[in-house]
Structures are given as C-alpha cells and as structure tokens.
Amino acid sequence: MARERVSQAEEWQAWAQRYDVEGGLRTFESGLTLKVFLGAVFIGLLMMPGSIYLTLVAGQSGAGAAPWVAVILFTELARRSFTTARRQELYILLGLTGAAVGSGIHYRAYPFVWYAYFINTPQAQSYEIADKIPYWVAPAKDAVAIAERSLLHMDWFWPIVIFLIMKLLAEVRYISASYFLFRLTADLERLPYPLAPIHAQGATALAETTGRGETWRWRVFSIGSMAGLFWGFFYIGIPSLTGVMMSTPIQILKIPFIDFTPSIESFAPSGMFALWTDFGLILQGFVLPFPIIISEFASAMFTQFILNPQILYRYEILHQWRPGLDMRGTKLFNDLDFWLSFDMGKSFSFAAVGLAASIPIMLSLRQSKQQQAGARGSLQTPPGRGDFPIWLMGGLWVVSMVVYVWIVHRMVPNFPVSFLIGFAFLYTPLHSYINARTFGVLGRPLFVLPYIHQATFILSRYEEIDIWFVHLPDEDYGAGTQHWRVLELTGTTFTSDVLGRALMVPLLIVATIVVWHFIWQIAPIPSSQYPFAQTWWPLYATDECLWKTSLRDGNSQMLQAIRGDYVSAGFTSSLAIYGFLWMAKLPSMWFYGIVGGIGQDPGMMVPRVIGALIGRFYMIKQFGLKRWFMYNPVLAAGFTCGVGLVGMATVAIALVSKAVIVKPF
C-alpha cells in the first residue's frame, strides 16, 4: 500500500491536536486584578534568584516552575476562600509570573556580569579587545565596580541607562508590531494557530481546580513536584550547600556533564561524547515528538563515531585535533576545522526548506479563505476584546523604530546607516510577516536566515568591534502573534494584558539588577560555586573573541574557518536528505531530527532519548495515548517546580551565609 504524502501543515497540526481543547470563548473579561498582580510579583520575585542560580550551577533556569507555583497557590487560596479563579486571571498570572522569573536571564543584567568577566579574561587580553569594549557595555577592566563585584555602583551608570532606554523601545516595538500582525493573520486571513490551544490549556483547565473536587492535574503535578524536589536536592542542593561550607563543592554527579571524550579517542579520534547529567531532561523526552528525538540521536552517534574519526579525521579535514583534548577543546578545534562552515550550510537549508514550505501554504490559504465560513475574516474586531486602533499600533512601531535606529547610529556613528535602515524597515517587516503566517499555520517559525549579523558586518567592511555589541534592528515579531490568539481563546481582554506588562516591566528591571548583584557577591562568576558557568564561560569567551576580531585585518582565524566548499556541503547534503525523505513520503520531523543531529554531541541527548523511549513503550501502554499526552505537560511542569524550589532555597541559604560577618572576640 503506497504511503500518502502529508504536508508539513497537516503533520504539525495533527501533532498539536493531541493537546487541543475544545472551542474558544467569545466573551471577554479583564484578567488583571490587584490580587493577580500582587501574586505575580510575589511569586516571580521570590523565585527569580533560584532561576538565576540554577542557570549558573546547572545550565537550566527552571523558569517554567514559577507560573505553575503561582497558579497552584492562587487556585488553592481561591478554594479555601470559597471563591473561584477565572481563566482570564490565571492566564495573566501565568504570563506575568513567567516574565518575572525569566527576566533574570533575558534582561540585560546577565550581559553586565558576563562582560565584567569577559573584559578580564586571558582571551580578551590576547586578542587585544579588552580595552576596546564600549563604555555603554561595561566599565573599564580596572573599574572599582568590577573589582568589588558590584552592580550597584556608578561605574555602571551608562550601561544601565542605555539598557533602560533600549528596553522601553523594545517593549513598545514588540507589542505594537505583534498586535498589528495578529490583526492581519488572525482577523483578516483567519489562520488557525494550531498550537495556541496548547498554551491556553493550562489556564482553561486549571480554572476548574477551584471547584470542590480534586482533579487529576493536581495529583499529577504533585507527583512531578516531589520527583523534582528529590532530584533537585540530589543534583543541585548538595553541591550548593556544601559549597557554602567548603572551598570545593561535593558533586555526586559531575555538573553539567561527565566527559568521556578522552576515553573514546583510541577508537574514535576527534569524536566527542559527554554524558549530560541533568536527568531532568528525561521529561523533555516525554513531550517532544518521538521521531525528532530518535533521529537526532542516531545522527549524532553517526557523526561522532563514524564520520568524524573514520572520514574527516582520516583525510585530515579535522587537522587541529590532538590526543588528550577534552570535549570543549575537541569541539572548538573541530568547529574551526569543519563544523562551523558545515553548520552554516545546514542553517541555510532550514531557511530554504522553511521558505519553500511556507509559500504553497500561503498561496493555498489565500485561495481558500474566501470559501471559509466564520465570524472572522475582516479587520472588524469582536466586541469587548479590548482592541486598539490598528493605525495607532502601526504608528507606535514606526516611531519607536526610528528612535531606536537614531540611537544605534549615535552609538556606532561610523557604521553605514543604510544597513540599519534596511534591517529596520525592510528585513524586519518581511521576516516578521512570513513567520507570523507560519506560526498561524504550523505554530513555529520556518523562515530564519542564519548568521545574518556576521554577513552584514562582512559586507559593510566595518572593522571596528563596537558594532558587535549593538543589537541590530533585525527582529521577529511573528512568534508574538500567537500570544494574542491565546488571549482570545481564554477570553482575556487585550488591554489587561498590555497594562499588566506596563506595570511589571519597571519592577523587573530594578529587581533583576539587584538580584544579580547579590548573586555576584556570593562568589566570583564563574567559579567552583557555579559549575556550569565555570565549565562553559571560558569557551564562550574564546568564541566571542574569534567573532569580534574576525574583520579586524580581513585574515582572522574565524574568517579562515569559514570555507565556502564546506558551507556548500552542509547546504546540499541537507537538501539531499530532505529530498530523499520527501520522495519516500516520510514526515518532515525526520528531516529536522536527522539534519539537526549532524555534528552534535550525542551525550547531551541521552536523557531525552531515555524519556522518549519510556514514554513511547511504557507510559502510552500504561495510560493510553490520549491520557498520557494530557499528563506529561503537567508532570513536566511539576518537576520543574520542584527543582526550582530547591534552587530558590539554596540561593537563600547562600545569600544568608554571605551576609554573616564573623568577628574575632
């Protein structure tokens, strides 16, 4: 029997339907109340230190825990107060709390501490860029603020002021542009946004827990939370608590991985294998599509045990590798020899496949939208949704983008302003509109041009390094359109969401800087107190130096590493794999798994593979397909909550111990 070819749109929408909820609301209420705002501030700011601490210790922020903690506490208080929690309130609570905890990583305080470290690294000294970092990025390397590890110092005045201005403009641009595109794609073109119901499910389903009966979600969440508490204490708690009392923390499992690369060099020279020890990643294997996880792992195993040692190393393509190198050294030299260029070709193939897939989707939808029945199909808005004048939002985006381009031009006056204008008013609108449509059909972006910053700098022939510290106005607002669709599905007014963001952002900026200040005070970052940062930040520093000096003399190590023949090999081989799978009528998920795993370390994928196998061959048989796909997102959220609580507790203990001053009698 011949296999029937399935389009990417049909494939991903079928996968999304496993998590779908029925229908959507057409009556709207405000989700922002005083108790919601105070709850989001309390939970968000309480768990933000733990999220930052987990990122530095284990590389996993645990930011997904905070919204669920807030919702569980909110619903439990509602039950005990004999009131109900509306789904609109719960969705706003989820969004504000998630933003509060995630701000610890996404906001600029992280680069503040990073560049305070980077400016004094041997890499920055040897590449002669330590004294060329602009004043609006970080103070001088011998500044008092860096020596005292303090963000609450006047040395950070200009970096913080520039950040505040840029953050305000970014918020205005993102809200206005994503809303404008939502009106075009959801209201006018009636795109389905298949993954939006998944995001709406949390608030929609948990609203029922305020009833008298206990639901299965609470039980599943509790099981996940207890597992997360146990694993978090074992993996995070013991090293963190012993680090408070000892100079070297006790790690029962080495964080973040156990490096087997030197052990396999006898039979797989130039191959690498580092087993990721955060087995919380098993729960990712429960949720992600099974074909992607398995094909990605198989492809990575082939790369490190056959392709690298038997072909690339034997024919001296990987010529810088030497015996005795660990995983970080092996990865660095292999990337410079081959994989950096090959990965560029892979990335271009993803962009080409995404664009090729999106064009027929757009054309077919344009032809069929006139035949579809429904309430939407014009720019007329449903009553009570809390919409804004579309001309106002478009105007806000134009004004904020003009101001942003002017500021960037003042910061780097010698960089050609034509490139800034091209990014702001040509590339960004086109890129955002294409991805808004693909989110409306597939729930994910398809059109992403890789290494566009690097290509721009090469074409501009600009040799100074200050441009590398500027965020160019090449933004993608397409993903933000899905948020407005989720607001619509939960019956939440748009005005309450925007007002909640406006109230929360100033608090988050201040809180983020203060929290990073105190965590920096605990110990230098990186250091043995922060194993993940100690492992990876030196490698990140080397990568940053290679890129930032790539145009200095036109003959840098990074430019020499980018070879057109290897880029072409990555591009053509990836497209050949896609063509073969297309002719075999296999799902496109296999393409993203196979090509995505080429060149990667299979050790980091082992926990996800374990989770995928357990879910596929045990959990589904035990609970059934439908029930298991209802359980696993809630289970994963509970586990993340447990780990996040451990992180929050350990950072509190570390901060208290730092505050204790011992004086002699």
C-alpha positions in Angstrom: 0.0 0.0 0.0 1.5 3.3 -1.1 2.3 5.9 1.6 0.2 9.0 1.3 2.3 12.3 1.3 1.4 14.6 4.2 2.2 18.3 4.1 4.1 20.0 6.9 1.0 21.9 7.9 -1.1 18.7 8.2 1.7 16.9 10.1 2.3 19.6 12.7 -1.4 20.4 13.2 -2.2 16.7 13.7 0.5 16.6 16.4 -0.8 19.7 18.1 -4.4 18.3 18.2 -3.2 15.9 20.9 -3.1 18.8 23.3 -6.1 20.7 21.9 -9.0 21.9 23.9 -12.5 22.3 22.5 -13.7 25.6 21.2 -12.8 29.1 22.3 -14.5 31.9 24.2 -16.2 34.8 22.5 -17.0 36.8 25.7 -14.0 38.7 27.2 -13.1 39.8 30.7 -10.2 41.5 32.2 -7.6 39.2 33.8 -5.7 41.9 35.6 -6.8 42.4 39.2 -4.9 43.6 42.3 -4.6 40.0 43.7 -3.3 38.7 40.4 -0.7 41.4 40.1 0.5 41.1 43.7 0.6 37.3 43.3 2.7 37.5 40.2 5.1 40.0 41.8 5.4 37.9 45.0 6.0 34.5 43.3 8.0 35.9 40.4 10.5 37.9 42.6 10.6 35.1 45.1 11.7 32.5 42.5 13.9 34.8 40.3 17.0 34.3 42.4 16.6 30.5 42.3 16.2 30.6 38.5 19.4 32.6 38.0 21.3 30.4 40.5 20.2 27.2 38.7 21.3 28.7 35.4 24.8 29.3 36.7 25.0 26.0 38.5 23.4 23.6 36.1 22.5 25.5 32.9 18.8 25.0 33.5 16.9 28.1 34.7 13.8 26.3 36.0 11.8 29.4 34.9 8.9 27.2 33.9 8.2 26.4 37.5 7.2 29.9 38.7 4.0 30.3 36.7 2.7 26.9 37.9 3.6 27.6 41.5 1.7 30.9 41.2 -1.3 29.2 39.7 -1.4 26.4 42.2 -1.1 28.8 45.2 -3.7 31.1 43.6 -6.2 28.4 43.0 -5.7 26.8 46.4 -6.3 30.2 48.1 -9.4 30.6 46.0 -10.8 27.2 47.0 -10.2 27.9 50.7 -11.8 31.3 50.4 -14.9 29.8 48.7 -14.3 31.8 45.6 -13.4 30.8 42.0 -10.4 31.7 39.9 -11.3 32.8 36.4 -9.3 31.5 33.5 -8.6 35.1 32.5 -6.9 35.8 35.8 -4.9 32.5 35.6 -3.6 33.3 32.2 -2.5 36.8 33.1 -0.9 35.3 36.2 0.9 32.7 34.2 2.3 35.4 31.8 3.3 37.9 34.4 5.0 35.3 36.7 6.8 33.7 33.8 8.1 37.1 32.7 9.2 37.9 36.2 11.3 34.8 36.7 12.6 34.7 33.1 13.7 38.3 33.3 16.6 37.2 35.4 18.2 35.6 32.3 16.6 37.5 29.5 17.2 41.0 30.8 20.5 42.9 30.4 21.9 42.2 33.9 23.2 38.9 32.6 25.4 40.6 30.0 26.5 43.1 32.7 28.1 40.3 34.7 29.3 38.4 31.6 31.2 41.4 30.3 32.6 42.2 33.7 34.1 38.7 33.5 35.0 38.8 29.8 36.9 42.0 29.9 39.5 40.5 32.2 39.8 37.1 30.6 43.1 36.0 29.0 41.2 35.6 25.7 40.2 39.3 25.7 43.8 40.3 26.5 45.4 38.1 23.9 43.0 39.2 21.2 43.6 42.9 22.2 39.9 43.8 22.6 39.7 44.2 26.4 40.4 48.0 26.2 38.1 48.4 23.2 34.7 47.4 24.7 32.5 50.5 24.6 31.7 52.4 27.8 27.9 51.7 27.3 28.5 48.0 27.6 30.8 47.7 30.6 33.2 49.9 32.7 36.9 49.7 32.2 38.6 46.4 33.3 40.2 48.0 36.3 37.0 49.7 37.5 36.1 49.6 41.2 32.7 48.1 40.4 34.3 45.1 38.7 36.9 44.6 41.5 34.2 44.7 44.2 31.8 42.6 42.1 29.0 45.2 42.4 26.3 46.3 40.0 25.1 48.9 42.5 27.9 51.3 41.6 28.1 54.5 39.5 30.6 52.7 37.1 27.5 51.0 35.6 25.6 54.3 35.1 25.8 54.5 31.3 25.3 50.7 30.6 22.2 50.7 32.8 20.8 54.0 31.3 21.3 52.7 27.7 19.7 49.4 28.7 16.6 51.2 30.2 16.0 53.2 27.0 16.5 50.2 24.7 14.2 48.0 26.8 11.4 50.6 26.8 11.7 50.9 23.0 11.8 47.1 22.5 8.7 46.6 24.6 6.8 49.3 22.5 8.0 47.7 19.2 7.2 44.2 20.2 3.7 44.9 21.5 2.7 47.2 18.6 4.2 45.1 15.8 2.9 41.7 17.1 -0.6 43.1 17.5 -0.5 44.6 14.0 0.5 41.3 12.5 -2.1 39.4 14.6 -4.8 41.5 13.2 -3.6 40.7 9.7 -3.1 37.0 10.1 -5.8 36.0 12.6 -8.6 38.5 12.0 -8.2 39.2 8.3 -6.6 35.9 7.0 -8.3 33.6 9.6 -5.2 31.5 10.2 -5.8 28.7 12.7 -2.8 29.0 15.1 -2.9 25.2 16.0 -0.6 25.4 19.0 -2.4 28.3 20.7 -4.9 25.9 22.3 -2.0 24.1 24.0 -0.9 27.3 25.7 -4.4 28.2 26.6 -5.0 24.7 28.1 -3.2 25.5 31.3 -5.3 28.4 32.4 -8.5 26.9 30.9 -8.1 23.6 32.6 -6.7 24.8 36.0 -9.6 27.1 36.4 -11.7 24.1 37.2 -9.5 23.2 40.2 -11.2 26.0 42.2 -14.2 23.7 42.5 -14.7 21.4 45.4 -13.4 18.2 43.8 -9.7 17.5 43.4 -8.7 17.0 39.8 -6.2 14.7 38.2 -4.0 17.7 37.3 -3.3 18.4 41.0 -2.3 14.8 41.6 0.0 14.6 38.5 1.5 18.0 39.4 2.2 16.8 42.9 3.9 13.7 41.7 6.1 15.7 39.4 6.9 18.2 42.2 8.0 15.5 44.6 10.3 14.0 42.0 11.7 17.4 41.2 12.3 18.1 44.9 14.2 14.8 45.3 16.3 15.3 42.1 16.9 19.0 42.8 18.3 18.2 46.2 20.5 15.4 44.9 21.8 17.3 41.8 21.6 21.0 42.9 21.1 21.1 46.7 24.1 19.0 47.8 26.7 20.8 45.7 25.2 24.2 46.6 25.0 23.6 50.3 28.5 22.0 50.6 29.8 24.9 48.5 28.7 27.3 51.3 30.8 25.4 53.8 33.7 24.1 51.7 36.0 25.7 49.1 35.2 22.9 46.7 31.5 21.7 46.5 30.7 18.0 46.6 29.2 16.8 43.3 27.7 13.3 43.4 27.2 13.6 39.7 29.6 16.0 37.9 27.8 19.1 36.7 26.9 19.7 33.9 28.3 16.5 32.2 30.7 13.6 32.6 33.3 13.9 29.8 34.1 10.5 28.1 35.8 12.2 25.1 39.4 11.2 26.2 38.2 7.6 26.8 36.9 7.1 23.2 39.9 8.7 21.4 41.6 5.3 21.0 38.9 4.0 18.6 37.1 7.3 17.7 39.8 10.1 17.4 38.3 13.5 17.0 34.9 12.2 18.2 33.3 13.6 21.4 30.9 12.2 23.9 30.0 14.0 27.1 27.1 12.5 29.1 24.7 15.2 30.3 24.0 14.5 33.9 20.8 16.6 34.3 18.3 13.7 34.0 15.5 16.2 34.4 15.9 16.4 30.6 14.1 13.0 30.6 10.8 14.9 30.9 11.6 16.8 27.7 11.7 13.4 26.0 8.2 12.8 27.2 6.9 15.9 25.4 8.9 16.4 22.3 8.0 14.5 19.1 9.4 10.9 19.1 10.8 11.0 15.5 12.8 14.1 16.1 14.5 12.8 19.3 15.4 9.4 17.9 16.6 10.6 14.5 18.6 13.4 16.1 20.4 10.9 18.5 21.1 8.4 15.7 22.5 11.2 13.5 24.8 12.5 16.3 26.1 9.0 17.1 26.9 8.5 13.4 28.8 11.8 13.4 31.0 11.3 16.4 31.8 7.6 16.0 32.0 7.2 12.2 32.0 10.5 10.3 34.5 12.4 12.4 37.1 9.6 13.2 36.8 7.5 10.0 36.4 10.1 7.4 37.0 13.7 8.4 40.0 12.9 10.7 41.5 10.2 8.4 41.5 12.6 5.4 42.9 15.4 7.6 39.9 17.7 7.4 39.9 17.8 11.2 43.6 18.5 11.4 43.8 20.6 14.6 42.6 17.8 16.9 45.2 16.3 19.3 45.0 13.3 21.7 44.2 14.3 25.3 41.7 17.0 24.4 38.5 17.2 26.4 35.1 17.8 25.0 35.5 21.6 25.0 38.8 21.5 23.2 37.6 18.9 20.7 34.5 20.9 19.9 36.5 24.2 19.5 39.0 22.7 17.0 36.5 20.6 15.1 34.3 23.7 14.7 37.1 25.7 13.4 38.3 23.0 11.0 34.9 21.9 9.6 31.7 22.1 11.6 31.3 25.8 11.8 31.1 26.1 8.0 29.0 22.9 7.6 26.5 24.1 10.3 26.1 27.4 8.3 25.1 25.3 5.3 22.7 23.3 7.5 21.1 26.5 8.8 20.7 27.9 5.2 19.0 24.6 4.3 16.5 25.0 7.2 15.7 28.5 5.9 15.3 27.3 2.3 13.1 24.3 3.3 11.0 26.6 5.6 10.5 29.2 2.8 9.7 26.5 0.3 7.1 25.0 2.6 5.6 28.4 3.6 5.0 29.7 0.1 2.4 27.0 -1.0 0.8 27.2 2.4 0.3 30.9 1.9 -1.0 30.5 -1.6 -3.4 27.8 -0.8 -4.8 29.7 2.2 -5.2 32.8 0.2 -7.2 30.8 -2.4 -9.4 29.1 0.1 -10.0 31.8 2.7 -13.0 33.2 0.7 -14.7 29.9 0.9 -14.3 29.6 4.7 -17.2 30.4 7.0 -16.8 32.0 10.4 -17.1 35.2 12.4 -13.7 36.4 11.4 -12.4 37.4 8.0 -12.1 41.2 8.2 -10.5 43.8 10.3 -13.7 44.3 12.3 -13.0 43.3 15.9 -15.2 41.2 18.3 -17.0 43.3 20.9 -15.2 43.5 24.2 -11.9 42.1 23.1 -10.1 45.3 24.1 -8.6 46.1 20.7 -6.5 49.1 19.8 -6.7 51.2 16.6 -4.5 49.4 14.1 -3.2 52.7 12.8 -2.1 53.6 16.3 -0.1 50.4 16.8 1.5 50.7 13.4 2.5 54.3 14.1 3.9 53.4 17.5 6.1 50.8 15.9 7.4 53.3 13.2 8.2 56.0 15.8 9.9 53.6 18.2 11.9 52.0 15.4 13.1 55.4 14.1 14.2 56.5 17.6 16.0 53.1 18.0 17.9 53.4 14.7 18.9 57.0 15.6 20.3 55.9 19.0 22.2 53.0 17.4 23.6 55.3 14.8 24.8 57.7 17.6 26.4 54.7 19.4 28.3 53.5 16.3 28.5 56.6 14.1 30.9 55.1 11.6 28.8 52.1 10.8 26.8 52.6 7.5 23.4 53.8 8.5 21.9 52.3 5.3 22.3 48.8 6.8 20.4 49.9 9.9 17.6 51.3 7.8 17.5 48.2 5.7 17.2 45.9 8.7 14.6 48.1 10.4 12.2 48.8 7.6 12.8 46.1 5.0 14.1 42.9 6.5 12.3 43.0 9.9 8.7 43.6 8.5 9.1 40.9 5.8 10.7 38.4 8.2 8.1 39.0 10.8 5.2 38.7 8.4 6.4 35.4 7.0 6.9 33.9 10.4 3.6 35.3 11.7 1.9 33.3 8.9 3.9 30.2 9.5 3.0 30.4 13.3 -0.6 30.8 12.2 -0.4 27.5 10.2 2.3 25.4 11.9 2.8 27.0 15.3 6.5 27.6 14.7 8.9 29.7 12.6 10.1 28.4 9.2 11.9 31.4 7.7 15.1 32.2 9.6 18.2 33.5 7.9 21.3 32.3 9.8 24.4 34.3 10.6 22.8 37.4 9.1 24.7 39.7 11.6 28.0 38.3 10.6 27.2 38.5 6.9 26.1 42.1 7.3 29.4 43.1 9.0 31.4 41.4 6.3 29.5 43.2 3.6 29.8 46.5 5.3 33.6 46.2 5.6 33.4 47.7 9.0 36.5 46.7 11.0 35.8 48.2 14.5 34.4 45.9 17.2 31.8 48.3 18.7 29.2 47.2 16.2 29.3 43.6 17.7 27.9 44.9 21.0 24.9 46.5 19.4 21.6 44.7 18.8 20.8 45.4 15.2 17.1 46.1 14.4 16.6 42.6 12.8 13.6 41.5 14.9 11.0 38.8 14.6 7.5 39.7 15.9 5.9 36.7 14.3 6.0 34.5 17.4 4.3 37.2 19.4 1.1 36.9 17.3 0.3 33.6 18.9 0.1 35.2 22.3 -2.7 37.4 21.2 -4.5 34.4 19.9 -4.2 32.6 23.2 -5.6 35.8 24.9 -8.6 35.4 22.6 -9.0 31.7 23.3 -9.0 32.3 27.1 -11.4 35.3 26.8 -8.9 37.7 28.2 -9.1 41.4 27.2 -6.0 42.7 25.3 -6.0 45.9 27.4 -5.5 44.0 30.7 -2.5 42.1 29.2 -0.8 45.3 28.0 -1.5 47.1 31.3 0.0 44.2 33.2 3.2 44.3 31.2 3.5 48.1 31.6 3.2 47.7 35.4 5.6 44.7 35.6 8.5 45.8 33.5 9.8 48.6 35.7 9.8 46.3 38.7 11.5 43.6 36.8 14.4 45.8 35.7 15.2 47.0 39.2 14.7 43.6 40.7 16.9 41.8 38.1 19.9 44.2 38.7 19.6 43.8 42.5 19.4 40.0 42.4 22.3 39.6 40.0 24.3 42.0 42.3 23.8 39.8 45.4 24.4 36.5 43.5 27.7 38.1 42.2 28.5 38.9 45.8 28.3 35.3 46.8 31.3 34.3 44.7 33.1 35.3 41.5 31.2 34.2 38.4 32.5 31.8 37.1 33.9 29.9 40.0 33.6 26.5 41.6 30.4 27.7 43.2 28.8 27.9 39.8 29.9 24.7 37.9 28.1 25.3 34.6 29.5 28.8 34.3 32.9 27.6 35.2 32.7 24.9 32.5 31.3 26.9 29.6 32.1 30.6 30.1 35.8 30.2 29.1 34.7 28.6 25.8 32.1 31.3 25.3 34.8 33.9 25.8 37.0 32.2 23.1 34.1 32.1 20.7 33.3 35.8 21.3 36.9 36.9 20.7 37.0 34.9 17.4 33.9 36.6 16.1 34.6 40.1 17.4 38.0 40.2 15.8 37.0 38.4 12.6 37.1 41.6 10.5 40.0 43.4 12.1 42.5 42.6 9.4 40.5 40.5 6.9 42.6 37.5 7.7 41.3 36.4 11.1 41.1 32.8 12.3 37.3 33.0 12.2 37.2 34.1 8.6 39.7 31.4 7.6 37.5 28.8 9.3 34.5 29.8 7.1 35.1 27.8 3.9 32.7 28.0 1.0 33.1 24.4 0.0 32.2 23.2 3.5 29.2 25.6 3.6 28.0 24.2 0.3 28.5 20.6 1.5 26.3 21.3 4.5 23.6 23.0 2.4 23.5 20.5 -0.4 23.7 17.4 1.8 20.9 18.7 4.0 18.7 19.4 1.0 19.5 16.0 -0.4 18.3 14.4 2.9 15.1 16.4 2.6 14.6 15.4 -1.0 15.0 11.7 -0.1 12.6 11.9 2.8 10.1 13.8 0.6 10.2 11.2 -2.2 9.8 8.5 0.5 6.8 10.4 1.8 8.2 10.4 5.3 7.3 13.1 7.8 9.3 16.3 7.8 10.1 15.7 11.5 12.6 13.2 10.4 14.4 15.9 8.4 14.7 18.2 11.3 15.9 15.4 13.6 18.5 13.9 11.2 19.9 17.2 10.0 19.7 18.8 13.4 21.8 16.0 15.0 24.6 16.0 12.4 27.7 17.3 14.1 26.2 17.3 17.6 27.3 15.5 20.8 25.1 12.5 21.4 25.9 12.5 25.1 23.7 15.6 25.7 20.8 13.8 24.0 20.9 10.6 26.1 18.4 11.8 28.9 15.9 12.9 26.2 16.2 9.6 24.4 15.5 7.8 27.7 12.4 9.9 28.3 11.2 9.3 24.7 11.6 5.5 25.0 9.9 5.3 28.4 7.0 7.4 27.1 6.6 5.6 23.9 7.0 2.0 25.1 5.7 2.1 28.7 3.7 5.2 29.5 1.5 5.1 26.4 0.7 1.4 27.0 0.1 2.1 30.7 -2.2 5.1 30.3 -3.2 5.3 26.7 -2.1 7.8 24.1 -4.6 10.5 24.8 -4.3 10.4 28.6 -0.5 10.3 28.5 -0.4 13.4 26.3 -2.7 15.1 28.8 -0.4 14.0 31.7 3.1 14.8 30.5 3.0 18.6 30.2 1.6 18.9 33.8 4.1 16.3 35.1 7.0 18.2 33.5 5.7 21.5 35.0 5.5 19.9 38.4 9.0 18.5 38.1 10.4 21.9 37.1 8.5 23.4 40.0 10.2 21.1 42.5 13.7 21.7 41.1 13.0 25.5 41.1 12.0 25.4 44.7 15.3 23.7 45.6 17.2 26.3 43.7 15.3 29.1 45.5 16.0 27.5 48.9 19.7 27.0 48.2 20.3 30.5 46.9 18.5 31.9 50.0 20.9 29.9 52.3 23.9 31.0 50.3 22.8 34.7 50.5 22.2 34.5 54.2 25.6 32.8 54.8 27.3 35.6 52.8 25.6 38.2 54.9 27.0 36.7 58.1 30.2 38.5 59.3 32.4 36.7 61.7 34.4 39.0 64.0 37.1 37.9 66.5 36.5 38.3 70.2 
